[in-house]
Amino acid sequence: MGRSGDQTTPAAWSTETYAQLQTSVYNYTYGFMSALAADGIYPQYVQVGNEINSGMLWPIGSVGATTPTATTSPRSQASSTAAIAP
């Protein structure tokens, strides 16, 4: 178990590349939002990320990583959310 505030990559995604993580985050969020929509639920607001100043999907997405990943997951979440509930 990680420290409080850790934003560790889920075990199922732990071996994915940067590009694969982008797709996984998009697909996960899209699936979740689709399930809500199927039940007639369209949230007025969706918060993308929460307390992610140090990044998310560590270690690839940690702030200070060698690739520009810290903003990728929120962008993937936002675009998949907008695809369901523009």
C-alpha positions as CSV (number, residue, x, y, z in Angstrom):
1,M,0.0,0.0,0.0
2,G,1.3,3.5,-0.9
3,R,1.7,6.5,1.2
4,S,-1.2,8.9,1.7
5,G,-1.6,11.0,-1.4
6,D,0.1,8.5,-3.7
7,Q,-1.4,8.4,-7.2
8,T,0.0,5.0,-8.2
9,T,-0.9,3.5,-11.5
10,P,-3.5,0.6,-11.1
11,A,-1.9,-2.8,-11.2
12,A,-3.8,-3.7,-14.4
13,W,-2.1,-0.8,-16.1
14,S,1.3,-1.0,-14.5
15,T,3.2,-2.3,-17.6
16,E,1.6,0.1,-20.1
17,T,3.4,2.7,-22.0
18,Y,2.7,6.4,-21.9
19,A,0.4,6.1,-25.0
20,Q,-1.3,3.0,-23.7
21,L,-2.1,4.8,-20.4
22,Q,-3.7,7.7,-22.2
23,T,-6.0,5.2,-24.0
24,S,-6.7,3.3,-20.8
25,V,-7.7,6.5,-18.9
26,Y,-9.9,7.6,-21.8
27,N,-11.6,4.2,-22.1
28,Y,-12.1,3.9,-18.4
29,T,-13.7,7.3,-18.0
30,Y,-15.7,6.9,-21.2
31,G,-17.1,3.6,-19.9
32,F,-18.0,5.1,-16.6
33,M,-19.7,8.1,-18.1
34,S,-21.5,5.8,-20.6
35,A,-22.8,3.7,-17.7
36,L,-24.2,6.8,-16.1
37,A,-25.7,8.0,-19.3
38,A,-27.4,4.6,-19.9
39,D,-29.1,5.1,-16.6
40,G,-30.2,8.7,-17.6
41,I,-27.7,10.3,-15.3
42,Y,-25.9,13.3,-16.7
43,P,-23.8,15.1,-14.1
44,Q,-23.9,18.8,-14.2
45,Y,-20.2,19.0,-13.3
46,V,-17.4,16.4,-13.5
47,Q,-14.2,17.1,-11.6
48,V,-11.2,15.8,-13.5
49,G,-8.5,14.8,-11.0
50,N,-8.5,15.6,-7.3
51,E,-5.5,16.8,-5.4
52,I,-3.1,15.8,-8.2
53,N,-0.4,18.5,-7.7
54,S,2.2,15.7,-7.7
55,G,0.8,14.1,-10.8
56,M,-1.1,10.8,-11.2
57,L,-0.5,7.3,-12.6
58,W,2.9,7.2,-10.9
59,P,5.7,6.8,-11.8
60,I,5.1,7.7,-15.4
61,G,2.7,10.5,-14.6
62,S,4.5,12.0,-11.6
63,V,5.3,15.7,-11.8
64,G,9.0,15.9,-12.8
65,A,8.9,12.8,-14.9
66,T,10.9,12.9,-18.1
67,T,7.7,12.9,-20.3
68,P,5.0,15.5,-20.2
69,T,2.6,13.1,-18.5
70,A,1.2,15.0,-15.5
71,T,-1.5,16.7,-17.7
72,T,-2.2,13.7,-19.9
73,S,-4.6,11.9,-17.7
74,P,-6.8,14.9,-16.9
75,R,-6.9,15.7,-20.6
76,S,-7.9,12.1,-21.4
77,Q,-10.6,12.2,-18.7
78,A,-11.9,15.6,-19.9
79,S,-12.2,14.5,-23.6
80,S,-13.9,11.2,-22.8
81,T,-16.3,13.0,-20.5
82,A,-17.1,15.6,-23.2
83,A,-17.8,12.8,-25.7
84,I,-20.6,11.5,-23.5
85,A,-21.9,14.8,-21.9
86,P,-20.8,17.8,-24.0
